[in-house]
Amino acid sequence: MPASRSRPFVVLAEFKVRPGELGAFLDLAHEDARASVAHEPGCRTFDVAVSESDPQTVVFYEVYDDRAAFDAHLETPHLARFRAGFPALVVEERPVRFLSQSCCGAQVP
């Protein structure tokens, strides 16, 4: 990757969902993820994954063009709706991790 281009900015967010609330949490999360990919030019990927070993644990894997694209995501109405709705559905929001993508994704042949 040329030095002049920034690396993709990766966000990992993890939530422990209250028993009985997984469906409601996923509905809210899917709306945010779909709107992010559809309406934010800098959002490359927004996956919502449920742990196979602990189905109450949900992880978001988000990839943005750069930190500025993520910062723009923070101002969107769909994220505001998620932020307003999720606290009642979770028992824990684990610390968000921020990373710079090193390799490879779907872009590598």
Backbone as XML, in Angstrom:
<?xml version="1.0"?>
<chain id="A" units="angstrom">
  <residue number="1" name="MET">
    <atom name="N" x="0.861" y="-1.175" z="0.000"/>
    <atom name="CA" x="0.000" y="0.000" z="0.000"/>
    <atom name="C" x="0.901" y="1.230" z="0.000"/>
  </residue>
  <residue number="2" name="PRO">
    <atom name="N" x="0.639" y="2.188" z="-0.867"/>
    <atom name="CA" x="1.459" y="3.392" z="-0.906"/>
    <atom name="C" x="1.427" y="4.124" z="0.424"/>
  </residue>
  <residue number="3" name="ALA">
    <atom name="N" x="2.548" y="4.751" z="0.757"/>
    <atom name="CA" x="2.661" y="5.455" z="2.039"/>
    <atom name="C" x="1.676" y="6.603" z="2.156"/>
  </residue>
  <residue number="4" name="SER">
    <atom name="N" x="1.248" y="7.169" z="1.031"/>
    <atom name="CA" x="0.352" y="8.324" z="1.081"/>
    <atom name="C" x="-1.080" y="7.945" z="1.458"/>
  </residue>
  <residue number="5" name="ARG">
    <atom name="N" x="-1.434" y="6.670" z="1.376"/>
    <atom name="CA" x="-2.795" y="6.243" z="1.701"/>
    <atom name="C" x="-2.850" y="5.694" z="3.118"/>
  </residue>
  <residue number="6" name="SER">
    <atom name="N" x="-3.894" y="6.054" z="3.818"/>
    <atom name="CA" x="-4.049" y="5.506" z="5.162"/>
    <atom name="C" x="-4.610" y="4.090" z="5.062"/>
  </residue>
  <residue number="7" name="ARG">
    <atom name="N" x="-4.328" y="3.319" z="6.068"/>
    <atom name="CA" x="-4.837" y="1.951" z="6.111"/>
    <atom name="C" x="-6.295" y="1.974" z="6.560"/>
  </residue>
  <residue number="8" name="PRO">
    <atom name="N" x="-7.052" y="0.975" z="6.149"/>
    <atom name="CA" x="-8.420" y="0.890" z="6.634"/>
    <atom name="C" x="-8.457" y="0.852" z="8.165"/>
  </residue>
  <residue number="9" name="PHE">
    <atom name="N" x="-9.479" y="1.475" z="8.711"/>
    <atom name="CA" x="-9.672" y="1.591" z="10.155"/>
    <atom name="C" x="-10.690" y="0.536" z="10.576"/>
  </residue>
  <residue number="10" name="VAL">
    <atom name="N" x="-10.317" y="-0.317" z="11.514"/>
    <atom name="CA" x="-11.149" y="-1.443" z="11.936"/>
    <atom name="C" x="-11.653" y="-1.208" z="13.357"/>
  </residue>
  <residue number="11" name="VAL">
    <atom name="N" x="-12.921" y="-1.516" z="13.557"/>
    <atom name="CA" x="-13.551" y="-1.388" z="14.871"/>
    <atom name="C" x="-14.107" y="-2.757" z="15.267"/>
  </residue>
  <residue number="12" name="LEU">
    <atom name="N" x="-13.763" y="-3.199" z="16.465"/>
    <atom name="CA" x="-14.333" y="-4.419" z="17.043"/>
    <atom name="C" x="-15.091" y="-4.025" z="18.302"/>
  </residue>
  <residue number="13" name="ALA">
    <atom name="N" x="-16.383" y="-4.264" z="18.286"/>
    <atom name="CA" x="-17.219" y="-3.962" z="19.447"/>
    <atom name="C" x="-17.883" y="-5.257" z="19.894"/>
  </residue>
  <residue number="14" name="GLU">
    <atom name="N" x="-17.960" y="-5.460" z="21.197"/>
    <atom name="CA" x="-18.512" y="-6.713" z="21.719"/>
    <atom name="C" x="-19.525" y="-6.415" z="22.813"/>
  </residue>
  <residue number="15" name="PHE">
    <atom name="N" x="-20.626" y="-7.152" z="22.758"/>
    <atom name="CA" x="-21.729" y="-6.956" z="23.694"/>
    <atom name="C" x="-22.153" y="-8.298" z="24.280"/>
  </residue>
  <residue number="16" name="LYS">
    <atom name="N" x="-22.492" y="-8.291" z="25.546"/>
    <atom name="CA" x="-23.105" y="-9.448" z="26.199"/>
    <atom name="C" x="-24.582" y="-9.102" z="26.355"/>
  </residue>
  <residue number="17" name="VAL">
    <atom name="N" x="-25.437" y="-9.826" z="25.631"/>
    <atom name="CA" x="-26.862" y="-9.508" z="25.549"/>
    <atom name="C" x="-27.622" y="-10.192" z="26.690"/>
  </residue>
  <residue number="18" name="ARG">
    <atom name="N" x="-28.615" y="-9.486" z="27.212"/>
    <atom name="CA" x="-29.466" y="-10.037" z="28.278"/>
    <atom name="C" x="-30.199" y="-11.284" z="27.761"/>
  </residue>
  <residue number="19" name="PRO">
    <atom name="N" x="-30.373" y="-12.282" z="28.612"/>
    <atom name="CA" x="-31.169" y="-13.452" z="28.218"/>
    <atom name="C" x="-32.557" y="-13.018" z="27.739"/>
  </residue>
  <residue number="20" name="GLY">
    <atom name="N" x="-32.986" y="-13.591" z="26.646"/>
    <atom name="CA" x="-34.296" y="-13.278" z="26.082"/>
    <atom name="C" x="-34.336" y="-12.050" z="25.201"/>
  </residue>
  <residue number="21" name="GLU">
    <atom name="N" x="-33.228" y="-11.329" z="25.066"/>
    <atom name="CA" x="-33.213" y="-10.080" z="24.297"/>
    <atom name="C" x="-32.388" y="-10.164" z="23.009"/>
  </residue>
  <residue number="22" name="LEU">
    <atom name="N" x="-31.884" y="-11.362" z="22.668"/>
    <atom name="CA" x="-31.015" y="-11.467" z="21.498"/>
    <atom name="C" x="-31.722" y="-11.019" z="20.221"/>
  </residue>
  <residue number="23" name="GLY">
    <atom name="N" x="-32.950" y="-11.441" z="20.011"/>
    <atom name="CA" x="-33.680" y="-11.059" z="18.803"/>
    <atom name="C" x="-33.835" y="-9.554" z="18.673"/>
  </residue>
  <residue number="24" name="ALA">
    <atom name="N" x="-34.222" y="-8.898" z="19.745"/>
    <atom name="CA" x="-34.389" y="-7.441" z="19.722"/>
    <atom name="C" x="-33.052" y="-6.747" z="19.493"/>
  </residue>
  <residue number="25" name="PHE">
    <atom name="N" x="-31.993" y="-7.251" z="20.143"/>
    <atom name="CA" x="-30.672" y="-6.653" z="19.954"/>
    <atom name="C" x="-30.221" y="-6.805" z="18.505"/>
  </residue>
  <residue number="26" name="LEU">
    <atom name="N" x="-30.394" y="-8.004" z="17.942"/>
    <atom name="CA" x="-29.964" y="-8.223" z="16.558"/>
    <atom name="C" x="-30.763" y="-7.372" z="15.579"/>
  </residue>
  <residue number="27" name="ASP">
    <atom name="N" x="-32.052" y="-7.193" z="15.819"/>
    <atom name="CA" x="-32.848" y="-6.310" z="14.951"/>
    <atom name="C" x="-32.250" y="-4.909" z="14.929"/>
  </residue>
  <residue number="28" name="LEU">
    <atom name="N" x="-31.930" y="-4.392" z="16.091"/>
    <atom name="CA" x="-31.353" y="-3.053" z="16.212"/>
    <atom name="C" x="-29.971" y="-2.994" z="15.559"/>
  </residue>
  <residue number="29" name="ALA">
    <atom name="N" x="-29.154" y="-4.007" z="15.818"/>
    <atom name="CA" x="-27.800" y="-4.054" z="15.261"/>
    <atom name="C" x="-27.825" y="-4.178" z="13.742"/>
  </residue>
  <residue number="30" name="HIS">
    <atom name="N" x="-28.708" y="-5.024" z="13.217"/>
    <atom name="CA" x="-28.783" y="-5.211" z="11.766"/>
    <atom name="C" x="-29.212" y="-3.924" z="11.068"/>
  </residue>
  <residue number="31" name="GLU">
    <atom name="N" x="-30.126" y="-3.187" z="11.679"/>
    <atom name="CA" x="-30.551" y="-1.915" z="11.077"/>
    <atom name="C" x="-29.374" y="-0.953" z="10.996"/>
  </residue>
  <residue number="32" name="ASP">
    <atom name="N" x="-28.584" y="-0.874" z="12.054"/>
    <atom name="CA" x="-27.414" y="0.008" z="12.057"/>
    <atom name="C" x="-26.393" y="-0.457" z="11.023"/>
  </residue>
  <residue number="33" name="ALA">
    <atom name="N" x="-26.121" y="-1.756" z="10.983"/>
    <atom name="CA" x="-25.129" y="-2.291" z="10.046"/>
    <atom name="C" x="-25.548" y="-2.053" z="8.596"/>
  </residue>
  <residue number="34" name="ARG">
    <atom name="N" x="-26.785" y="-2.381" z="8.275"/>
    <atom name="CA" x="-27.264" y="-2.207" z="6.888"/>
    <atom name="C" x="-27.240" y="-0.742" z="6.470"/>
  </residue>
  <residue number="35" name="ALA">
    <atom name="N" x="-27.694" y="0.138" z="7.337"/>
    <atom name="CA" x="-27.698" y="1.565" z="7.008"/>
    <atom name="C" x="-26.276" y="2.095" z="6.865"/>
  </residue>
  <residue number="36" name="SER">
    <atom name="N" x="-25.364" y="1.607" z="7.678"/>
    <atom name="CA" x="-23.969" y="2.057" z="7.593"/>
    <atom name="C" x="-23.375" y="1.721" z="6.235"/>
  </residue>
  <residue number="37" name="VAL">
    <atom name="N" x="-23.551" y="0.472" z="5.800"/>
    <atom name="CA" x="-22.992" y="0.041" z="4.515"/>
    <atom name="C" x="-23.708" y="0.741" z="3.351"/>
  </residue>
  <residue number="38" name="ALA">
    <atom name="N" x="-25.013" y="0.912" z="3.461"/>
    <atom name="CA" x="-25.787" y="1.499" z="2.365"/>
    <atom name="C" x="-25.601" y="3.005" z="2.219"/>
  </residue>
  <residue number="39" name="HIS">
    <atom name="N" x="-25.419" y="3.718" z="3.328"/>
    <atom name="CA" x="-25.466" y="5.178" z="3.285"/>
    <atom name="C" x="-24.181" y="5.893" z="3.661"/>
  </residue>
  <residue number="40" name="GLU">
    <atom name="N" x="-23.159" y="5.146" z="4.052"/>
    <atom name="CA" x="-21.887" y="5.776" z="4.419"/>
    <atom name="C" x="-20.817" y="5.356" z="3.412"/>
  </residue>
  <residue number="41" name="PRO">
    <atom name="N" x="-20.388" y="6.284" z="2.551"/>
    <atom name="CA" x="-19.401" y="5.916" z="1.533"/>
    <atom name="C" x="-18.102" y="5.361" z="2.115"/>
  </residue>
  <residue number="42" name="GLY">
    <atom name="N" x="-17.742" y="5.748" z="3.322"/>
    <atom name="CA" x="-16.498" y="5.285" z="3.924"/>
    <atom name="C" x="-16.609" y="3.993" z="4.705"/>
  </residue>
  <residue number="43" name="CYS">
    <atom name="N" x="-17.804" y="3.412" z="4.792"/>
    <atom name="CA" x="-17.990" y="2.147" z="5.510"/>
    <atom name="C" x="-17.866" y="0.999" z="4.521"/>
  </residue>
  <residue number="44" name="ARG">
    <atom name="N" x="-16.788" y="0.234" z="4.637"/>
    <atom name="CA" x="-16.533" y="-0.885" z="3.726"/>
    <atom name="C" x="-17.266" y="-2.156" z="4.149"/>
  </residue>
  <residue number="45" name="THR">
    <atom name="N" x="-17.295" y="-2.398" z="5.444"/>
    <atom name="CA" x="-17.863" y="-3.636" z="5.979"/>
    <atom name="C" x="-18.449" y="-3.353" z="7.349"/>
  </residue>
  <residue number="46" name="PHE">
    <atom name="N" x="-19.585" y="-3.970" z="7.623"/>
    <atom name="CA" x="-20.146" y="-3.930" z="8.973"/>
    <atom name="C" x="-20.824" y="-5.277" z="9.190"/>
  </residue>
  <residue number="47" name="ASP">
    <atom name="N" x="-20.118" y="-6.176" z="9.844"/>
    <atom name="CA" x="-20.641" y="-7.510" z="10.119"/>
    <atom name="C" x="-21.088" y="-7.600" z="11.568"/>
  </residue>
  <residue number="48" name="VAL">
    <atom name="N" x="-22.178" y="-8.304" z="11.780"/>
    <atom name="CA" x="-22.682" y="-8.593" z="13.116"/>
    <atom name="C" x="-22.591" y="-10.108" z="13.280"/>
  </residue>
  <residue number="49" name="ALA">
    <atom name="N" x="-21.814" y="-10.567" z="14.262"/>
    <atom name="CA" x="-21.585" y="-12.000" z="14.447"/>
    <atom name="C" x="-21.969" y="-12.422" z="15.860"/>
  </residue>
  <residue number="50" name="VAL">
    <atom name="N" x="-22.571" y="-13.603" z="15.949"/>
    <atom name="CA" x="-22.970" y="-14.170" z="17.236"/>
    <atom name="C" x="-22.009" y="-15.307" z="17.571"/>
  </residue>
  <residue number="51" name="SER">
    <atom name="N" x="-21.500" y="-15.304" z="18.788"/>
    <atom name="CA" x="-20.575" y="-16.345" z="19.231"/>
    <atom name="C" x="-21.249" y="-17.713" z="19.209"/>
  </residue>
  <residue number="52" name="GLU">
    <atom name="N" x="-20.563" y="-18.693" z="18.635"/>
    <atom name="CA" x="-21.097" y="-20.055" z="18.641"/>
    <atom name="C" x="-20.993" y="-20.690" z="20.022"/>
  </residue>
  <residue number="53" name="SER">
    <atom name="N" x="-19.990" y="-20.309" z="20.801"/>
    <atom name="CA" x="-19.820" y="-20.904" z="22.129"/>
    <atom name="C" x="-20.649" y="-20.197" z="23.203"/>
  </residue>
  <residue number="54" name="ASP">
    <atom name="N" x="-21.054" y="-18.957" z="22.933"/>
    <atom name="CA" x="-21.870" y="-18.192" z="23.875"/>
    <atom name="C" x="-22.825" y="-17.314" z="23.078"/>
  </residue>
  <residue number="55" name="PRO">
    <atom name="N" x="-24.001" y="-17.834" z="22.736"/>
    <atom name="CA" x="-24.925" y="-17.110" z="21.858"/>
    <atom name="C" x="-25.425" y="-15.768" z="22.385"/>
  </residue>
  <residue number="56" name="GLN">
    <atom name="N" x="-25.115" y="-15.431" z="23.628"/>
    <atom name="CA" x="-25.491" y="-14.111" z="24.147"/>
    <atom name="C" x="-24.397" y="-13.083" z="23.886"/>
  </residue>
  <residue number="57" name="THR">
    <atom name="N" x="-23.292" y="-13.501" z="23.282"/>
    <atom name="CA" x="-22.200" y="-12.590" z="22.944"/>
    <atom name="C" x="-22.271" y="-12.251" z="21.462"/>
  </residue>
  <residue number="58" name="VAL">
    <atom name="N" x="-22.312" y="-10.954" z="21.177"/>
    <atom name="CA" x="-22.396" y="-10.456" z="19.804"/>
    <atom name="C" x="-21.207" y="-9.538" z="19.560"/>
  </residue>
  <residue number="59" name="VAL">
    <atom name="N" x="-20.573" y="-9.720" z="18.404"/>
    <atom name="CA" x="-19.405" y="-8.925" z="18.033"/>
    <atom name="C" x="-19.707" y="-8.178" z="16.739"/>
  </residue>
  <residue number="60" name="PHE">
    <atom name="N" x="-19.355" y="-6.906" z="16.719"/>
    <atom name="CA" x="-19.414" y="-6.110" z="15.490"/>
    <atom name="C" x="-18.004" y="-6.033" z="14.924"/>
  </residue>
  <residue number="61" name="TYR">
    <atom name="N" x="-17.880" y="-6.278" z="13.627"/>
    <atom name="CA" x="-16.616" y="-6.116" z="12.905"/>
    <atom name="C" x="-16.884" y="-5.078" z="11.824"/>
  </residue>
  <residue number="62" name="GLU">
    <atom name="N" x="-16.307" y="-3.904" z="12.007"/>
    <atom name="CA" x="-16.561" y="-2.784" z="11.100"/>
    <atom name="C" x="-15.247" y="-2.347" z="10.462"/>
  </residue>
  <residue number="63" name="VAL">
    <atom name="N" x="-15.286" y="-2.069" z="9.162"/>
    <atom name="CA" x="-14.101" y="-1.577" z="8.461"/>
    <atom name="C" x="-14.487" y="-0.291" z="7.736"/>
  </residue>
  <residue number="64" name="TYR">
    <atom name="N" x="-13.708" y="0.755" z="7.998"/>
    <atom name="CA" x="-13.919" y="2.069" z="7.391"/>
    <atom name="C" x="-12.685" y="2.450" z="6.581"/>
  </residue>
  <residue number="65" name="ASP">
    <atom name="N" x="-12.868" y="3.340" z="5.623"/>
    <atom name="CA" x="-11.734" y="3.796" z="4.812"/>
    <atom name="C" x="-10.616" y="4.347" z="5.681"/>
  </residue>
  <residue number="66" name="ASP">
    <atom name="N" x="-10.999" y="5.064" z="6.736"/>
    <atom name="CA" x="-10.022" y="5.692" z="7.624"/>
    <atom name="C" x="-10.746" y="6.169" z="8.884"/>
  </residue>
  <residue number="67" name="ARG">
    <atom name="N" x="-10.004" y="6.765" z="9.784"/>
    <atom name="CA" x="-10.595" y="7.235" z="11.042"/>
    <atom name="C" x="-11.665" y="8.301" z="10.784"/>
  </residue>
  <residue number="68" name="ALA">
    <atom name="N" x="-11.449" y="9.150" z="9.796"/>
    <atom name="CA" x="-12.433" y="10.193" z="9.488"/>
    <atom name="C" x="-13.776" y="9.580" z="9.080"/>
  </residue>
  <residue number="69" name="ALA">
    <atom name="N" x="-13.745" y="8.489" z="8.337"/>
    <atom name="CA" x="-14.990" y="7.819" z="7.942"/>
    <atom name="C" x="-15.703" y="7.254" z="9.170"/>
  </residue>
  <residue number="70" name="PHE">
    <atom name="N" x="-14.934" y="6.714" z="10.109"/>
    <atom name="CA" x="-15.537" y="6.223" z="11.351"/>
    <atom name="C" x="-16.113" y="7.383" z="12.157"/>
  </residue>
  <residue number="71" name="ASP">
    <atom name="N" x="-15.381" y="8.482" z="12.229"/>
    <atom name="CA" x="-15.884" y="9.650" z="12.954"/>
    <atom name="C" x="-17.199" y="10.140" z="12.351"/>
  </residue>
  <residue number="72" name="ALA">
    <atom name="N" x="-17.327" y="10.076" z="11.025"/>
    <atom name="CA" x="-18.583" y="10.454" z="10.368"/>
    <atom name="C" x="-19.702" y="9.483" z="10.770"/>
  </residue>
  <residue number="73" name="HIS">
    <atom name="N" x="-19.366" y="8.208" z="10.896"/>
    <atom name="CA" x="-20.341" y="7.195" z="11.328"/>
    <atom name="C" x="-20.922" y="7.552" z="12.700"/>
  </residue>
  <residue number="74" name="LEU">
    <atom name="N" x="-20.092" y="8.105" z="13.562"/>
    <atom name="CA" x="-20.535" y="8.444" z="14.916"/>
    <atom name="C" x="-21.638" y="9.499" z="14.935"/>
  </residue>
  <residue number="75" name="GLU">
    <atom name="N" x="-21.797" y="10.225" z="13.837"/>
    <atom name="CA" x="-22.790" y="11.300" z="13.760"/>
    <atom name="C" x="-24.068" y="10.897" z="13.022"/>
  </residue>
  <residue number="76" name="THR">
    <atom name="N" x="-24.216" y="9.629" z="12.650"/>
    <atom name="CA" x="-25.351" y="9.210" z="11.822"/>
    <atom name="C" x="-26.607" y="8.943" z="12.650"/>
  </residue>
  <residue number="77" name="PRO">
    <atom name="N" x="-27.775" y="9.133" z="12.033"/>
    <atom name="CA" x="-29.022" y="8.859" z="12.752"/>
    <atom name="C" x="-29.211" y="7.375" z="13.075"/>
  </residue>
  <residue number="78" name="HIS">
    <atom name="N" x="-28.720" y="6.481" z="12.215"/>
    <atom name="CA" x="-28.897" y="5.055" z="12.515"/>
    <atom name="C" x="-28.060" y="4.636" z="13.723"/>
  </residue>
  <residue number="79" name="LEU">
    <atom name="N" x="-26.875" y="5.206" z="13.886"/>
    <atom name="CA" x="-26.097" y="4.901" z="15.090"/>
    <atom name="C" x="-26.773" y="5.508" z="16.319"/>
  </residue>
  <residue number="80" name="ALA">
    <atom name="N" x="-27.340" y="6.688" z="16.176"/>
    <atom name="CA" x="-28.058" y="7.303" z="17.301"/>
    <atom name="C" x="-29.216" y="6.411" z="17.752"/>
  </residue>
  <residue number="81" name="ARG">
    <atom name="N" x="-29.935" y="5.805" z="16.795"/>
    <atom name="CA" x="-31.030" y="4.893" z="17.156"/>
    <atom name="C" x="-30.487" y="3.658" z="17.886"/>
  </residue>
  <residue number="82" name="PHE">
    <atom name="N" x="-29.365" y="3.120" z="17.389"/>
    <atom name="CA" x="-28.762" y="1.968" z="18.063"/>
    <atom name="C" x="-28.345" y="2.344" z="19.483"/>
  </residue>
  <residue number="83" name="ARG">
    <atom name="N" x="-27.669" y="3.470" z="19.611"/>
    <atom name="CA" x="-27.197" y="3.907" z="20.937"/>
    <atom name="C" x="-28.351" y="4.129" z="21.910"/>
  </residue>
  <residue number="84" name="ALA">
    <atom name="N" x="-29.470" y="4.621" z="21.405"/>
    <atom name="CA" x="-30.624" y="4.865" z="22.277"/>
    <atom name="C" x="-31.280" y="3.561" z="22.724"/>
  </residue>
  <residue number="85" name="GLY">
    <atom name="N" x="-31.229" y="2.545" z="21.870"/>
    <atom name="CA" x="-31.961" y="1.318" z="22.163"/>
    <atom name="C" x="-31.194" y="0.193" z="22.808"/>
  </residue>
  <residue number="86" name="PHE">
    <atom name="N" x="-29.881" y="0.122" z="22.579"/>
    <atom name="CA" x="-29.173" y="-1.075" z="23.036"/>
    <atom name="C" x="-28.950" y="-1.186" z="24.545"/>
  </residue>
  <residue number="87" name="PRO">
    <atom name="N" x="-28.801" y="-0.102" z="25.324"/>
    <atom name="CA" x="-28.463" y="-0.285" z="26.743"/>
    <atom name="C" x="-29.436" y="-1.174" z="27.519"/>
  </residue>
  <residue number="88" name="ALA">
    <atom name="N" x="-30.708" y="-1.114" z="27.212"/>
    <atom name="CA" x="-31.687" y="-1.942" z="27.922"/>
    <atom name="C" x="-31.598" y="-3.413" z="27.529"/>
  </residue>
  <residue number="89" name="LEU">
    <atom name="N" x="-30.876" y="-3.707" z="26.450"/>
    <atom name="CA" x="-30.825" y="-5.071" z="25.919"/>
    <atom name="C" x="-29.556" y="-5.827" z="26.293"/>
  </residue>
  <residue number="90" name="VAL">
    <atom name="N" x="-28.599" y="-5.146" z="26.908"/>
    <atom name="CA" x="-27.319" y="-5.789" z="27.203"/>
    <atom name="C" x="-27.011" y="-5.765" z="28.701"/>
  </residue>
  <residue number="91" name="VAL">
    <atom name="N" x="-26.196" y="-6.722" z="29.112"/>
    <atom name="CA" x="-25.697" y="-6.717" z="30.486"/>
    <atom name="C" x="-24.285" y="-6.154" z="30.530"/>
  </residue>
  <residue number="92" name="GLU">
    <atom name="N" x="-23.612" y="-6.140" z="29.372"/>
    <atom name="CA" x="-22.250" y="-5.620" z="29.331"/>
    <atom name="C" x="-21.896" y="-5.169" z="27.920"/>
  </residue>
  <residue number="93" name="GLU">
    <atom name="N" x="-21.264" y="-4.001" z="27.855"/>
    <atom name="CA" x="-20.640" y="-3.538" z="26.614"/>
    <atom name="C" x="-19.140" y="-3.572" z="26.884"/>
  </residue>
  <residue number="94" name="ARG">
    <atom name="N" x="-18.457" y="-4.445" z="26.199"/>
    <atom name="CA" x="-17.018" y="-4.593" z="26.435"/>
    <atom name="C" x="-16.268" y="-3.464" z="25.741"/>
  </residue>
  <residue number="95" name="PRO">
    <atom name="N" x="-15.039" y="-3.169" z="26.185"/>
    <atom name="CA" x="-14.288" y="-2.065" z="25.573"/>
    <atom name="C" x="-14.126" y="-2.250" z="24.062"/>
  </residue>
  <residue number="96" name="VAL">
    <atom name="N" x="-14.389" y="-1.184" z="23.332"/>
    <atom name="CA" x="-14.238" y="-1.200" z="21.875"/>
    <atom name="C" x="-12.753" y="-1.204" z="21.544"/>
  </residue>
  <residue number="97" name="ARG">
    <atom name="N" x="-12.390" y="-1.995" z="20.537"/>
    <atom name="CA" x="-10.994" y="-2.044" z="20.085"/>
    <atom name="C" x="-10.901" y="-1.399" z="18.711"/>
  </residue>
  <residue number="98" name="PHE">
    <atom name="N" x="-9.855" y="-0.607" z="18.519"/>
    <atom name="CA" x="-9.593" y="0.066" z="17.253"/>
    <atom name="C" x="-8.288" y="-0.481" z="16.693"/>
  </residue>
  <residue number="99" name="LEU">
    <atom name="N" x="-8.297" y="-0.826" z="15.407"/>
    <atom name="CA" x="-7.123" y="-1.408" z="14.765"/>
    <atom name="C" x="-6.924" y="-0.789" z="13.391"/>
  </residue>
  <residue number="100" name="SER">
    <atom name="N" x="-5.711" y="-0.901" z="12.866"/>
    <atom name="CA" x="-5.418" y="-0.553" z="11.476"/>
    <atom name="C" x="-5.263" y="-1.857" z="10.718"/>
  </residue>
  <residue number="101" name="GLN">
    <atom name="N" x="-5.992" y="-1.987" z="9.619"/>
    <atom name="CA" x="-5.933" y="-3.226" z="8.846"/>
    <atom name="C" x="-4.570" y="-3.363" z="8.190"/>
  </residue>
  <residue number="102" name="SER">
    <atom name="N" x="-3.937" y="-4.494" z="8.376"/>
    <atom name="CA" x="-2.620" y="-4.744" z="7.815"/>
    <atom name="C" x="-2.714" y="-5.503" z="6.499"/>
  </residue>
  <residue number="103" name="CYS">
    <atom name="N" x="-3.556" y="-6.496" z="6.462"/>
    <atom name="CA" x="-3.712" y="-7.337" z="5.286"/>
    <atom name="C" x="-5.045" y="-7.998" z="5.392"/>
  </residue>
  <residue number="104" name="CYS">
    <atom name="N" x="-5.648" y="-8.365" z="4.668"/>
    <atom name="CA" x="-5.721" y="-8.675" z="3.285"/>
    <atom name="C" x="-7.129" y="-8.445" z="2.800"/>
  </residue>
  <residue number="105" name="GLY">
    <atom name="N" x="-8.082" y="-9.016" z="3.489"/>
    <atom name="CA" x="-9.458" y="-8.835" z="3.072"/>
    <atom name="C" x="-9.703" y="-9.368" z="1.678"/>
  </residue>
  <residue number="106" name="ALA">
    <atom name="N" x="-10.777" y="-8.962" z="1.094"/>
    <atom name="CA" x="-11.152" y="-9.435" z="-0.233"/>
    <atom name="C" x="-10.359" y="-8.752" z="-1.336"/>
  </residue>
  <residue number="107" name="GLN">
    <atom name="N" x="-9.593" y="-7.728" z="-1.010"/>
    <atom name="CA" x="-8.881" y="-6.985" z="-2.039"/>
    <atom name="C" x="-7.650" y="-7.720" z="-2.563"/>
  </residue>
  <residue number="108" name="VAL">
    <atom name="N" x="-7.145" y="-8.708" z="-1.837"/>
    <atom name="CA" x="-5.917" y="-9.389" z="-2.247"/>
    <atom name="C" x="-6.272" y="-10.555" z="-3.154"/>
  </residue>
  <residue number="109" name="PRO">
    <atom name="N" x="-5.660" y="-10.621" z="-4.347"/>
    <atom name="CA" x="-5.977" y="-11.730" z="-5.269"/>
    <atom name="C" x="-5.480" y="-13.061" z="-4.745"/>
  </residue>
</chain>
